[in-house]
Amino acid sequence: MPRVLAFDSGIGGLGVVAQLRPLLPGIPVDYLADTAVFPYGEQPDTLLRERIVRLVGAAIARLRPSVVVVACNTASTLALDSLRAAYDVPFVGCVPPIKWAADQTRTGTIGLLATRATVRRPYLKALSARFAPNCTLLAHGARGLADMAENAFRGTPPDPTRLRAELAGLFGQPGGAAIDVVGLGCTHYTFLLDAMREAGPPHVTWLDPAPAVARQAARVLASCPALTEAPSSSLPEQFCFTALPHDLAALQPGLAALGYRQGAIRLFDAAANSEHG
């Protein structure tokens, strides 16, 4: 049976997993959260790239996925090319939805909320030049949103004042009042989407790439029959952390709702290429 590996720095990629479940019923979707160095947006590029390639490689060797979904914008913009060069497995990445936003805007001014690392990288400028040359792109590296999203997944709604302050970093820029479409450039923000719609300007359209990423992963899996017939790991579906959260009990209801029961949770040791319950 084929299986999918989803990778992120935390729980952000679970928004993609939620979209994958109905598209791939019965297919195991393993998950690897690199919680030991969360959040990725605050880490040095070189060390982070090396870590991602090594960690995902260890997971591939252990779980033998048919497709790997890099369900993290920071990891995708930084390491997707390196992963594809290193491993003979199809990869599906997440990139800021600049083209989608450019297609949707009527004012010609589009917004992006992402990590500071994604905002500062040349990759974003290249995307904008290629897919939105006639648009004004305003981006905000939102340090606090990923933490708010992690808490929201655990059942704690974001503080409205803090959320509005983060959104002001985007809409409060010169020309920000003209933004009519905002793309989510971090998979974590899926879990804040309703709150941002409520707190943001009423005329804004919010774009969450998670459904499109899931559809692309399903297409890649379906287009590679040889992969689906190849031997895969006989291990049960697993949810792996590189460091167990101190509040694991608060995470478990959300994980269970996505199909990850308590027995699926593991501590992933990349150096030993093993998981421990």
N, C-alpha and C positions, 0 to 999 in steps of 0.2 A: 504494500500500500504506500502511496506517496505521503509525504509529510512536509509541513511548512515550518520554517523557523522565522520568528519575528524578533527583531532586536531593537532595543532602545536603551537610553540611559536610565529610564525609570518606567513609570506606568503609561507614558504618553502613547506608546504604540498600541495600547489596548483599545484605543479608538478604532484602529485599523482591524484588530482582531474581532471586534464586535461586528464589523462589516463583513469580515471573512466567514464567520460562522454560517450564515445562511447561504453563502455562495458555495461553500465547500463542506456540506454536511457529511459528518463521519470521518473527515480527514483530520489527523492530529495536527494541531498548531502549537508547536513548542514556543516558549517565550524566554528570552534572555534579557534581563534588566541589569545594566552595569551600575548598580547603585553604589558601588564602592567609590566612584568618582563623580557622582551626580552633584551639580548639574554640568553637562558637557559644555554649555556655553561659556563657562568660566575657566576652562582648561587650556593650556598651551597647545597649539596646533600640532606640532611635531610629535610630542609625546602622546597626544590623543590619537593621532592617526596610527602610530605604531601599536598602541594598545588595542584599538578597534580591530585591526587586521589580525593581531595575535588572538584576541578573545573570540572573534567570530570563527576563526580557523579552528580553534579548539572545539567550539560547539559543532561545527560541521563534521569534524572527525568523530565526535561522540554520537551525534544524533542523525547524521547522514540525511539531511533534508533534501527534498527535490527542488525547492525554491527557498531563497532567503529574502525576507522583506526587511530592509533596513528602514524601520519605521521611526526614523529620527532625521530631521532636517539637518542638524549640525553634523551628524555622522555621515549623511549622504553627501553633503556638499564638500566635506573634507576627505572622505576615505572611500567613496564608492568606486572610483577608478582603480584605486589600489587593491580593493577587494576583488574586483573582476579580473585584475591581472594575476592575483595570487591563487585564486581557487576556481576550479572548473564546475561551478554551480551557477545557475541563473540567479541574478540579483535584481530585485525591484526596490528602487529608492524613493525617497520623498524629497521633492524640491519645492521651493516657494512657488505658489500658484500665480506667477506673474502673467503668463499668457492668458490664463482664464480671467484674471482681473481686467486685463487690457481689452478682452473681448466683451466684458460686461459693462465697463464704465461708459457713462454718458458725458461726464464733465471733463474726462481726460486726466483726472488726478486720482491715482490709486494709492492705497495704503497697504503696508505690510507690518504685521506684528511678528517678531521672531526673537531668537536669542541674540545677545550682543555679538557673539561669534559669527552667526549667519549674516548679520547686518554688515559687519565690517569686511567680510571676505570679498575678493574680486569676483567670485562666482555670481554674486547677486547683481553686480553691475553688468556682467556679461549677459545674464538672463534678461535684464531690463533692456539692454541695447538690442538684443536679438528679438525679443518678443513684445516689447512695449516701447518702440522707438519714438512713438508720437505721444506718449503719455508722460506725465510727471509722477515719478514714484517717490513717495514719502515713507520712510521706514523708521521703526522704533525698536531698539534692542531692549526688550522688557525683562529686566532681571527678576522681577517678582512674580511674573505670571506662572512660571513652571511650578514654583512652590505652591501657589494658590491652587493650581490644577491638581497637584498631588493631594492636597488636603480635600479638594472637592471630591475626588475619587473615593476618599475615605469617609465621605459623608458630611464634611464641614464646608458650608457655603463660603465663598470669598467675602472678605470684608468689603462692603460697598465703597468706602472711602479709599481704601488702597487700590481697588480695581479702577475707580475713576481716575486716580492719580496716574496709573499706568496708561490708561487710554488717553489721558491728556498729553502724555509724551508723544503720541502720534497726532491726534487732532489739534493739539496746541501749537504745532510747528507752523511757521509761516506758510500760508496756503492750505493748511490742514482743513479749513472749513469747506474746501471744495472736494474733499475725499468723498466719493460715493460708493466705493467698493473696497473692502479690506480683506486681504488674504491672510490666512493663518499659516505662519512659517515655522511652526513648532507643533508637533503632534500632541503635545500635552494640552494645547489650548482647546482641543475638542471638548474637554470636560468643563470648560468655562464658556462655551459658545452661547448658551442661553443667557447667562449672566451678562456677557458682553453685549448681546443684542439689547438687553434691557437697559444697560447703563450707557450705551453709546448713542450717537445721534440717530433719530428715528428713520432717516432717509437712507441709511447705509445698508448695503448688501454684504453679508459676511460669507466668505468662501472657505469651507473646510475640505481639504483634499483627501481625507481618510476614505470616503467611499470610492473615489477614483483609484487610489492606491490599491485597495482591496480588489477592485475589478481587474486591474492590470495584473496583479498576482494570480488571480484565477485564470486569466487569459494565457499567461505564461505557462502555467501548469498544464492547461488543456492543450497547448500547442506543442508540448514535448512528450509525446506518448512513450518514447523510450525511457524517459525519466520515471514516468508513472509505473512502468513495468520493472524498473530496476529494484534490486533488494534495498530495503531501507531498514532503519533501526527497529528492533522488536521491542524497544523500551516503551512503556506507557507515556502518554503525553505529559510533558513536564513544564513547570514554570520555575525558572532559575534566577536567583539573585547572586551577584558577586559579593554582596554584603547584606546579611539579613536585616531588614528594617527593625528598629526598636519597637515600632508599633505594628508589628505584623498582624496582630489580631484585628486591628482596624481595617486592614487591607482585605482580609479574607472574605467578607461578604461580597465586595465588588468582584474579587477573583472568582468566587463561586458562581456568581451570576453569569460570568463569561465561560463557565465550564471547568475552571481550575479548582478542583477540590483540595482539601488540606493535604492529602497524600501526594499531590503532584508537586508541591513546593519543595525546592531544593536549593542548597548553597552550591554555587558553581565554582570549582577550583580550576582555573585555566591552566595553571602550571602542571597540575596532576592530570588534567583532562578527565575530570571526574566530577560527579555531583554527590552531595551528601544530604541526607534527609535531616 
